[in-house]
Amino acid sequence: MISLGGVIGQGLFLSAGGNLAAAGPAGALIAYAIIGFIVFWVTYSLGEMATYIPVSGSFTVFCRRFVDESFGATIGYNYWACWAIIVASELTALPLVMEFWTQKVPSWAWSGIWLLIIFVLNMCGARSYGEAEYWFSLIKILAVLIFIIVGCITSGGHIGGEVYGFKYWKDPGAFSNGALGVVNAFVLASFSMQGTEIIGITAGECDNPRKQVPRAIRNVFWRIIIFYLGSVFVMGMIIPWNDPRNLNTDGGSVTVSPFTIVFEKGGLKVVADIMNAVILITVLSCANSGMYVSSRMLCALANEGIAYHKLAYISKRGVPTYALVCTALVSLVTFATSFIPGKALFVVLTKLSGVAGFVTWGGICCAHYRFRKAFKRQNRNLSELPIVAPCYPFGDLFGMVACIVISLMAGYSYFVPPSAVGLIGNYAGLVLCVIGFIVTKLWTKSKMIPIDEIDLDTGRSELSMGLDHLEEKDDQEEEVKGPLYKRIFKRLIIIFT
């Protein structure tokens, strides 16, 4: 549920409107499909390593151990910054959601109130965080499923009175800006899907990672298809890409979630209010997850000796207190809405974190590629792995190349005419990553670790492979027993939990 909770946030509920405007219904669908393909491979690659060596804050550990110390430090800091910025972007999005009801309260006030709430939730420990995320995730799942069902019924004209179908694919068109629009949609699409890799962070804190993490990973494909592609497809049928309420930076109109617009067009204004409340909960949930993940990553960096040692301090409740405070301080950037237009700041933050996501995904693919090479070179058997990523090495090579190409191409359209919002959002993060890597490389004088010397044993789970396989077999046998309706119900429970 944590992996699902981290995935579904305002990136889908709010930013999808921006992608619809940037690429059109067909273009947005293509962008989400390509990013979903990358996420699928990245999740499996990470899952293979995280179940074999379950450690909290696994990205920096794997990249340092399997590639290079400087590379791992860069990926670790990039990921911490990525999620710290996501928390800030979620808090910047909250006032945009609240505008649906009132515009009398200053944006910075809403951001401050919600920042305090999620900070207190995280200070209560992983149990409180996990309990909150469980219920938040359940609300998200139900909201998306109801949205897809209502959207399909509305499109057919069964409620609302108007038949939509593929009406808006013809006028104003399936693509708003051709192939360039699809490229522009990549960054926000990646921002929407960030969070699947949270399972790699939480692997070190769950009871039985070799059993629980693979179960979560195996259903990622269906979650991408149902929640992302399904939702974007419904939006494209009912909302024209030139609807002025879609997310944009001109500040000309109030931004309204595509989910809310669909319910309004179906004549369900009361339900639209409820949906906006659900979106509010969703944004809070994603901010909550972001603060949890980024604080754990900063704590892991301190434990690895590449961040200030006091950031590794953990309270009696299991909370990395100082790391949590540092992460919360980054979120104070949301108070800049008092002198920077809220939509412009939101777009910059989401693009920064979207590009940072590509850096992280590319780093995971690189670490897994070398991990598997070392596994083979050191004569290890793949049967030792609790879960095996399919189609190696194609998935890793594709992921690395795609992340590099998309990161460089995503901001191309912002050069002519020049756009400060687009250029800063798309390239500032990449420039900082390159500078950080060079500085770390010069400081540590580290070199790429030879394949033969890669450590595949430190931190490895000591659970018996035989017992794990028996547990999984028992679970599978239990799933297929009973009447058809019971088997279907059990399968749905596994997919969504």
WOTAVEN-V324096 format. One record per pair of residues at least 4 apart in sequence whose C-alpha atoms are under 8 Angstrom apart, sorted by the first residue. I is the first residue (numbers start at 1). GAP is how many residues later the second one is. D is the distance in whole Angstrom. If there is no record, write none. Layout:
I/GAP/D + I/GAP/D
This chain:
1/4/6 + 1/132/7 + 1/133/6 + 1/136/6 + 1/495/7 + 1/496/5 + 2/4/6 + 2/128/7 + 2/131/6 + 2/132/7 + 2/135/8 + 2/196/7 + 2/197/7 + 3/4/6 + 3/192/6 + 3/193/5 + 3/194/7 + 3/195/6 + 3/196/6 + 3/213/7 + 4/4/6 + 4/133/7 + 4/191/8 + 4/192/7 + 5/4/8 + 5/128/6 + 5/129/8 + 5/131/7 + 5/132/5 + 5/135/8 + 5/190/8 + 5/280/7 + 5/281/7 + 5/284/7 + 6/188/7 + 6/189/4 + 6/190/7 + 6/192/7 + 6/279/8 + 6/280/6 + 6/283/6 + 6/284/8 + 7/185/7 + 7/186/5 + 7/187/6 + 7/188/4 + 7/189/5 + 7/279/8 + 8/4/6 + 8/132/7 + 8/184/7 + 8/185/7 + 8/187/8 + 8/274/7 + 8/278/7 + 9/4/6 + 9/183/7 + 9/273/6 + 9/274/6 + 9/276/7 + 9/277/5 + 10/4/5 + 10/5/6 + 10/80/7 + 10/83/8 + 10/182/7 + 10/269/7 + 10/272/7 + 10/273/5 + 10/276/7 + 11/4/5 + 11/5/6 + 11/177/7 + 11/178/7 + 11/180/6 + 11/181/4 + 11/182/7 + 12/4/5 + 12/180/5 + 12/216/7 + 13/244/6 + 13/245/7 + 13/246/6 + 13/266/7 + 14/4/8 + 14/233/7 + 14/242/7 + 14/243/5 + 14/244/7 + 15/4/7 + 15/173/7 + 15/177/7 + 15/232/7 + 16/4/6 + 16/172/8 + 16/173/8 + 16/176/8 + 16/216/7 + 16/242/7 + 17/4/6 + 17/229/5 + 17/230/6 + 17/240/7 + 17/241/6 + 18/4/6 + 18/170/8 + 18/228/6 + 18/229/4 + 18/230/6 + 19/4/6 + 19/5/7 + 19/9/6 + 19/165/8 + 19/166/5 + 19/169/7 + 19/170/7 + 20/4/5 + 20/5/6 + 20/7/8 + 20/8/6 + 20/216/7 + 20/221/5 + 20/226/8 + 21/155/7 + 21/220/5 + 21/221/6 + 21/222/8 + 21/225/7 + 21/226/8 + 22/6/8 + 22/154/6 + 22/155/7 + 22/159/5 + 22/160/7 + 22/162/7 + 22/163/6 + 22/219/8 + 23/4/5 + 23/5/5 + 23/152/6 + 23/153/5 + 23/154/6 + 23/155/7 + 23/157/8 + 23/158/4 + 23/159/5 + 23/161/7 + 23/162/6 + 23/218/8 + 24/4/6 + 24/149/7 + 24/150/5 + 24/151/4 + 24/152/5 + 24/153/7 + 24/157/8 + 24/212/7 + 24/216/8 + 24/217/5 + 25/4/6 + 25/144/7 + 25/149/5 + 25/150/7 + 25/207/8 + 25/208/7 + 25/210/8 + 25/211/4 + 25/212/7 + 25/215/8 + 25/216/7 + 26/4/6 + 26/143/8 + 26/148/5 + 26/149/6 + 26/210/8 + 27/4/6 + 27/147/7 + 27/148/6 + 27/149/8 + 27/151/8 + 27/152/8 + 27/154/7 + 27/155/5 + 27/158/8 + 28/4/6 + 28/154/6 + 28/157/6 + 28/204/7 + 29/4/6 + 29/200/6 + 29/203/6 + 29/204/7 + 30/4/6 + 30/152/7 + 31/4/6 + 31/151/6 + 31/152/7 + 31/154/6 + 31/155/6 + 31/158/7 + 32/4/6 + 32/154/7 + 32/157/6 + 32/158/8 + 32/196/7 + 32/197/7 + 33/4/6 + 33/196/7 + 34/4/7 + 35/4/6 + 35/151/7 + 35/154/7 + 35/155/6 + 35/158/8 + 36/4/6 + 36/157/7 + 36/188/6 + 37/4/7 + 38/4/6 + 38/360/8 + 38/361/6 + 38/364/8 + 39/4/6 + 39/154/8 + 39/157/8 + 39/322/8 + 40/4/6 + 40/180/7 + 40/181/6 + 41/4/6 + 41/348/8 + 41/354/6 + 41/355/7 + 41/358/7 + 42/4/6 + 42/155/8 + 42/319/6 + 42/322/7 + 42/323/6 + 42/353/8 + 42/354/8 + 42/357/7 + 43/4/6 + 43/153/7 + 43/154/6 + 43/174/7 + 43/177/8 + 44/4/6 + 44/173/7 + 44/344/8 + 44/345/5 + 44/346/8 + 45/4/7 + 45/319/7 + 45/320/7 + 45/323/6 + 45/343/8 + 45/344/6 + 45/351/8 + 46/4/6 + 46/151/7 + 46/154/6 + 46/318/7 + 46/319/8 + 46/322/7 + 47/4/6 + 47/152/8 + 47/153/6 + 47/166/7 + 47/167/7 + 47/170/7 + 47/340/7 + 47/342/8 + 48/4/6 + 48/337/7 + 48/338/7 + 48/339/5 + 48/340/6 + 48/341/6 + 49/4/6 + 49/5/8 + 49/13/8 + 49/319/7 + 49/322/8 + 50/4/5 + 50/5/7 + 50/8/7 + 50/150/6 + 50/153/6 + 51/152/7 + 51/158/6 + 51/159/5 + 51/162/7 + 51/163/8 + 51/334/8 + 51/335/6 + 51/336/7 + 51/410/8 + 52/158/7 + 52/333/6 + 52/334/7 + 52/408/6 + 52/409/6 + 53/405/8 + 53/406/6 + 53/407/4 + 53/408/6 + 54/4/7 + 54/146/8 + 54/149/5 + 54/150/5 + 54/155/7 + 54/405/7 + 54/406/7 + 54/407/7 + 55/146/7 + 55/147/8 + 55/148/6 + 55/149/4 + 55/150/8 + 55/404/7 + 56/144/8 + 56/145/5 + 56/146/6 + 56/147/6 + 56/148/4 + 56/149/7 + 56/240/7 + 56/241/8 + 56/244/7 + 57/4/7 + 57/143/7 + 57/144/5 + 57/145/8 + 57/147/8 + 57/239/6 + 57/240/5 + 57/242/8 + 57/243/5 + 57/244/8 + 58/4/6 + 58/142/6 + 58/143/6 + 59/4/6 + 59/13/7 + 59/16/7 + 59/17/6 + 59/141/7 + 59/142/8 + 59/305/7 + 60/4/6 + 60/12/5 + 60/13/6 + 60/15/6 + 60/16/5 + 60/240/8 + 60/241/7 + 61/4/6 + 61/11/7 + 61/243/8 + 62/4/6 + 62/5/8 + 62/10/7 + 62/305/6 + 63/4/5 + 63/5/6 + 63/6/7 + 63/8/6 + 63/9/4 + 63/10/8 + 63/12/7 + 63/300/7 + 63/301/7 + 63/303/8 + 63/304/5 + 64/4/5 + 64/5/4 + 64/6/7 + 64/7/6 + 64/8/4 + 64/9/7 + 65/4/7 + 65/7/8 + 65/384/8 + 65/389/7 + 65/390/7 + 66/301/6 + 66/302/8 + 66/304/6 + 66/305/6 + 66/383/7 + 66/385/8 + 66/388/6 + 66/389/7 + 67/4/7 + 67/5/7 + 67/299/8 + 67/300/6 + 67/303/7 + 67/381/6 + 67/382/6 + 68/4/6 + 68/378/7 + 68/379/6 + 68/380/5 + 68/381/6 + 69/4/6 + 69/377/6 + 69/378/8 + 69/379/8 + 70/4/6 + 70/367/6 + 70/370/6 + 70/371/5 + 70/374/7 + 70/376/6 + 71/4/6 + 71/366/7 + 72/4/6 + 73/4/6 + 73/228/8 + 73/233/7 + 73/364/8 + 73/367/8 + 74/4/6 + 74/359/7 + 74/362/6 + 74/363/6 + 74/366/8 + 75/4/6 + 75/284/7 + 75/285/6 + 75/288/7 + 76/4/6 + 76/221/7 + 76/222/8 + 76/225/7 + 77/4/6 + 77/221/8 + 77/224/8 + 78/4/6 + 78/278/6 + 78/281/8 + 78/282/7 + 78/355/7 + 79/4/6 + 79/215/7 + 79/218/8 + 79/277/7 + 79/278/7 + 79/281/6 + 80/4/6 + 80/213/8 + 80/214/5 + 80/215/7 + 80/217/6 + 80/218/6 + 81/4/6 + 81/213/7 + 81/272/8 + 82/4/6 + 82/270/7 + 82/271/5 + 82/272/8 + 82/274/6 + 82/275/7 + 83/4/6 + 83/207/5 + 83/208/7 + 83/210/7 + 83/211/5 + 83/270/7 + 84/4/6 + 84/206/7 + 84/207/7 + 84/210/6 + 84/243/6 + 84/244/8 + 84/246/6 + 84/247/7 + 85/4/6 + 85/245/7 + 85/246/7 + 85/264/6 + 85/265/8 + 85/267/8 + 85/268/6 + 86/4/6 + 86/201/7 + 86/204/6 + 86/263/7 + 86/264/7 + 86/267/6 + 87/4/6 + 87/199/7 + 87/200/5 + 87/201/8 + 87/203/5 + 87/204/6 + 87/244/6 + 88/4/6 + 88/199/8 + 88/242/7 + 88/243/4 + 88/244/7 + 88/245/7 + 88/246/6 + 88/261/7 + 89/4/6 + 89/245/7 + 89/257/6 + 89/260/6 + 89/261/6 + 90/4/6 + 90/193/6 + 90/194/7 + 90/196/7 + 90/197/6 + 91/4/8 + 91/20/5 + 91/23/7 + 91/24/7 + 91/192/8 + 91/193/8 + 91/196/7 + 91/240/8 + 91/243/7 + 92/4/7 + 92/15/8 + 92/19/6 + 92/242/6 + 92/245/8 + 92/250/7 + 92/253/8 + 92/254/6 + 93/4/6 + 93/190/8 + 93/253/7 + 94/4/6 + 94/16/7 + 94/17/7 + 94/186/7 + 94/189/7 + 94/190/8 + 95/4/6 + 95/12/5 + 95/13/8 + 95/15/6 + 95/16/7 + 96/4/8 + 96/158/8 + 96/159/6 + 96/160/8 + 96/246/8 + 96/247/8 + 97/158/8 + 97/159/7 + 97/160/8 + 97/179/7 + 97/182/8 + 97/183/7 + 98/4/6 + 98/5/7 + 98/182/8 + 99/4/5 + 99/155/7 + 99/156/8 + 100/154/8 + 100/156/7 + 100/176/8 + 105/4/7 + 105/5/7 + 106/4/7 + 106/232/8 + 107/4/6 + 107/228/8 + 107/230/6 + 107/231/7 + 107/235/8 + 108/4/6 + 108/226/7 + 108/227/5 + 108/228/8 + 108/229/6 + 108/230/6 + 109/4/6 + 110/4/6 + 111/4/6 + 111/223/7 + 111/224/7 + 112/4/6 + 112/223/8 + 113/4/7 + 114/4/6 + 114/170/7 + 115/4/6 + 115/213/8 + 115/216/8 + 116/4/6 + 117/4/6 + 118/4/6 + 118/166/7 + 118/169/7 + 118/170/6 + 118/173/8 + 119/4/6 + 119/169/8 + 119/172/8 + 119/209/7 + 120/4/6 + 121/4/7 + 121/7/7 + 121/8/6 + 121/167/8 + 122/4/7 + 122/6/7 + 122/7/6 + 122/166/7 + 122/169/7 + 122/170/7 + 122/197/8 + 122/202/8 + 123/196/6 + 123/198/7 + 124/4/6 + 124/5/7 + 124/193/7 + 124/195/8 + 125/4/6 + 125/192/5 + 125/193/6 + 125/194/5 + 126/4/6 + 126/191/8 + 126/192/7 + 126/193/7 + 127/4/6 + 128/4/6 + 129/4/6 + 129/159/8 + 129/163/8 + 130/4/6 + 131/4/7 + 132/4/6 + 133/4/6 + 133/152/6 + 133/155/8 + 133/156/8 + 134/4/6 + 135/4/6 + 136/4/6 + 136/145/7 + 136/146/7 + 136/149/6 + 137/4/6 + 137/148/8 + 138/4/6 + 139/4/6 + 139/139/7 + 140/4/6 + 140/138/7 + 140/142/7 + 141/4/6 + 141/355/8 + 142/4/6 + 143/4/6 + 143/132/7 + 143/135/7 + 144/4/6 + 144/83/7 + 144/87/7 + 145/4/6 + 145/82/8 + 146/4/6 + 147/4/6 + 147/84/8 + 147/112/7 + 147/116/8 + 148/4/6 + 148/82/7 + 148/83/6 + 148/86/6 + 149/4/6 + 150/4/6 + 150/113/8 + 150/116/8 + 151/4/6 + 151/83/6 + 151/84/8 + 151/87/7 + 151/111/6 + 151/112/8 + 151/115/8 + 152/4/6 + 152/82/7 + 153/4/7 + 153/5/6 + 153/6/7 + 154/4/6 + 154/5/5 + 154/6/6 + 154/8/8 + 154/9/7 + 154/10/8 + 154/84/8 + 154/111/8 + 154/112/6 + 155/7/8 + 155/8/6 + 155/9/5 + 155/10/5 + 155/82/7 + 155/83/6 + 156/6/8 + 156/7/5 + 156/8/6 + 156/9/6 + 157/4/5 + 157/5/5 + 157/6/4 + 157/7/7 + 158/4/8 + 158/5/8 + 159/107/6 + 159/108/7 + 160/105/6 + 160/106/4 + 160/107/5 + 161/105/8 + 164/4/8 + 164/73/6 + 164/74/6 + 165/72/6 + 165/73/8 + 166/4/7 + 166/71/6 + 167/4/6 + 167/70/7 + 168/4/6 + 168/5/6 + 168/6/7 + 168/68/7 + 168/69/6 + 168/70/7 + 168/71/7 + 168/72/5 + 168/73/8 + 169/4/5 + 169/5/4 + 169/6/8 + 169/67/8 + 169/68/7 + 170/4/6 + 171/69/8 + 172/4/8 + 172/68/7 + 172/69/7 + 172/70/7 + 175/6/7 + 176/5/7 + 176/65/7 + 177/4/5 + 177/5/8 + 178/4/7 + 179/4/6 + 180/4/6 + 180/233/7 + 181/4/6 + 182/4/7 + 183/223/7 + 183/226/7 + 183/227/6 + 184/226/5 + 184/227/7 + 184/229/8 + 185/4/6 + 185/225/8 + 186/4/6 + 186/220/7 + 186/224/7 + 187/4/6 + 187/164/6 + 187/167/5 + 187/168/6 + 187/220/8 + 187/223/7 + 187/239/8 + 188/4/6 + 188/162/7 + 188/163/6 + 188/166/6 + 189/4/6 + 189/165/8 + 190/4/6 + 190/164/5 + 190/165/8 + 190/167/7 + 190/168/8 + 191/159/7 + 191/160/7 + 191/162/6 + 191/163/4 + 191/164/8 + 191/166/7 + 194/160/8 + 194/163/7 + 196/24/8 + 197/4/7 + 198/4/6 + 198/95/7 + 199/4/6 + 199/14/7 + 199/17/8 + 200/4/8 + 201/92/7 + 201/95/8 + 201/96/8 + 202/4/6 + 203/6/5 + 203/10/7 + 204/5/7 + 206/6/8 + 208/4/6 + 209/4/5 + 209/5/8 + 210/4/7 + 210/176/6 + 210/258/7 + 211/4/7 + 211/175/8 + 211/257/7 + 211/260/8 + 211/261/7 + 212/4/7 + 213/4/6 + 214/4/6 + 214/172/8 + 214/173/6 + 215/4/7 + 215/279/8 + 216/4/7 + 216/279/8 + 216/281/8 + 219/4/6 + 219/276/6 + 220/4/6 + 221/4/6 + 222/4/6 + 222/273/8 + 223/4/6 + 223/5/7 + 224/4/5 + 224/5/7 + 225/4/5 + 225/5/6 + 226/4/5 + 226/5/7 + 227/4/6 + 228/4/6 + 229/4/6 + 230/4/6 + 231/4/6 + 232/4/6 + 233/4/7 + 234/4/7 + 235/4/6 + 235/23/7 + 235/24/8 + 235/27/7 + 236/4/7 + 236/5/7 + 238/24/7 + 238/27/8 + 239/4/7 + 239/19/7 + 239/22/8 + 239/23/7 + 241/5/8 + 242/4/8 + 244/9/7 + 245/8/6 + 245/9/6 + 245/10/5 + 245/11/6 + 246/9/6 + 246/10/6 + 246/11/7 + 246/12/7 + 247/8/5 + 247/9/7 + 247/96/8 + 248/7/8 + 248/95/7 + 248/96/8 + 249/94/5 + 249/95/5 + 249/98/7 + 250/93/8 + 250/94/8 + 251/90/7 + 251/92/7 + 256/4/7 + 256/5/7 + 257/4/6 + 257/19/8 + 258/4/6 + 259/4/7 + 259/13/8 + 259/16/7 + 260/4/6 + 260/12/5 + 260/13/8 + 260/15/6 + 260/16/6 + 261/4/6 + 261/11/7 + 262/4/6 + 263/4/7 + 263/5/5 + 263/6/7 + 263/8/7 + 263/9/5 + 264/4/5 + 264/5/5 + 264/8/6 + 268/4/6 + 269/4/7 + 270/4/7 + 271/4/6 + 272/4/6 + 273/4/6 + 274/4/6 + 275/4/6 + 276/4/6 + 277/4/6 + 278/4/6 + 279/4/6 + 280/4/6 + 281/4/6 + 282/4/6 + 283/4/6 + 284/4/6 + 285/4/6 + 286/4/6 + 287/4/6 + 288/4/6 + 289/4/6 + 290/4/6 + 291/4/6 + 291/33/7 + 291/36/7 + 291/37/7 + 292/4/6 + 292/32/8 + 293/4/6 + 294/4/6 + 294/30/8 + 294/33/7 + 295/4/6 + 295/25/7 + 295/28/5 + 295/29/5 + 295/31/8 + 295/32/6 + 296/4/6 + 296/24/7 + 296/27/7 + 297/4/6 + 298/4/6 + 298/9/7 + 298/13/7 + 298/14/8 + 298/25/6 + 299/4/6 + 299/12/6 + 299/13/5 + 299/14/8 + 299/21/6 + 299/24/6 + 300/4/6 + 300/12/7 + 301/4/6 + 301/5/5 + 301/6/5 + 301/11/8 + 302/4/6 + 302/5/4 + 302/6/6 + 302/7/5 + 302/8/7 + 302/9/6 + 302/10/5 + 303/4/8 + 303/6/7 + 303/9/6 + 305/4/7 + 307/4/7 + 308/4/8 + 309/4/8 + 310/12/7 + 311/9/7 + 311/10/8 + 311/11/5 + 311/12/5 + 312/8/6 + 312/10/8 + 312/11/7 + 313/7/6 + 313/8/7 + 313/9/7 + 314/4/6 + 314/5/5 + 314/6/4 + 314/7/6 + 315/4/5 + 315/5/6 + 315/6/6 + 319/5/8 + 320/4/6 + 321/4/6 + 322/4/6 + 323/4/6 + 324/4/6 + 325/4/6 + 326/4/7 + 327/4/7 + 328/4/7 + 332/4/8 + 336/4/6 + 337/4/6 + 337/5/5 + 337/8/7 + 340/4/7 + 340/5/6 + 341/4/6 + 342/4/6 + 343/4/6 + 344/4/6 + 344/77/7 + 345/4/6 + 346/4/6 + 347/4/6 + 347/74/7 + 347/78/7 + 348/4/6 + 348/73/6 + 348/74/7 + 348/76/7 + 348/77/5 + 349/4/6 + 349/76/7 + 350/4/6 + 350/75/8 + 351/4/6 + 351/71/8 + 351/74/5 + 351/75/6 + 352/4/6 + 352/72/8 + 352/73/5 + 352/74/6 + 352/75/8 + 352/76/7 + 352/77/6 + 353/4/6 + 354/4/7 + 355/4/7 + 355/52/6 + 355/71/6 + 355/72/8 + 355/74/7 + 355/75/7 + 356/4/6 + 356/73/6 + 356/74/7 + 357/4/6 + 358/4/6 + 358/45/5 + 358/46/7 + 358/49/7 + 359/4/6 + 359/44/7 + 359/45/8 + 360/4/6 + 361/4/6 + 361/38/7 + 361/39/8 + 361/42/7 + 362/4/6 + 362/37/6 + 362/38/5 + 362/39/8 + 362/41/6 + 362/42/7 + 363/4/6 + 363/37/8 + 364/4/6 + 365/4/6 + 365/30/8 + 365/31/5 + 365/32/7 + 365/34/6 + 365/35/6 + 366/4/6 + 366/30/7 + 366/31/8 + 366/34/7 + 367/4/6 + 368/4/6 + 368/28/7 + 369/4/6 + 369/23/8 + 369/24/7 + 369/27/6 + 369/28/8 + 370/4/6 + 370/81/7 + 371/4/6 + 371/83/8 + 372/4/6 + 373/4/6 + 373/78/7 + 374/4/6 + 374/77/5 + 374/78/6 + 374/80/6 + 375/4/6 + 375/5/5 + 375/6/8 + 375/7/8 + 375/81/8 + 376/4/6 + 376/5/8 + 377/74/7 + 377/75/7 + 378/74/7 + 380/4/8 + 382/6/7 + 384/81/7 + 386/79/8 + 390/5/8 + 391/4/6 + 392/4/7 + 393/4/6 + 394/4/6 + 395/4/6 + 396/4/6 + 397/4/6 + 398/4/6 + 399/4/6 + 400/4/6 + 401/4/6 + 402/4/6 + 403/4/6 + 404/4/6 + 405/4/6 + 406/4/6 + 407/4/8 + 407/19/8 + 408/4/8 + 408/19/8 + 410/16/7 + 411/4/8 + 411/11/6 + 411/12/6 + 411/15/5 + 411/16/7 + 413/4/8 + 414/4/5 + 414/5/5 + 414/6/8 + 414/8/6 + 414/9/6 + 415/4/7 + 415/8/7 + 418/5/8 + 419/4/6 + 420/4/6 + 421/4/6 + 422/4/6 + 423/4/6 + 423/5/7 + 424/4/5 + 424/5/8 + 425/4/7 + 426/4/8 + 427/4/6 + 428/4/6 + 429/4/6 + 430/4/6 + 431/4/6 + 432/4/6 + 433/4/6 + 434/4/6 + 435/4/6 + 436/4/6 + 437/4/6 + 438/4/6 + 439/4/6 + 440/4/6 + 440/5/8 + 441/4/5 + 441/5/6 + 442/4/8 + 449/4/7 + 449/5/7 + 450/4/7 + 456/4/7 + 463/4/8 + 463/5/7 + 464/4/6 + 465/4/6 + 466/4/6 + 467/4/6 + 468/4/6 + 469/4/6 + 470/4/6 + 471/4/6 + 472/4/6 + 473/4/6 + 474/4/6 + 475/4/6 + 476/4/7 + 477/4/7 + 479/8/6 + 479/11/6 + 479/12/7 + 480/7/6 + 481/6/7 + 482/4/6 + 482/5/7 + 483/4/6 + 484/4/6 + 485/4/6 + 486/4/6 + 487/4/6 + 488/4/6 + 489/4/6 + 490/4/6 + 491/4/6 + 492/4/6 + 493/4/6
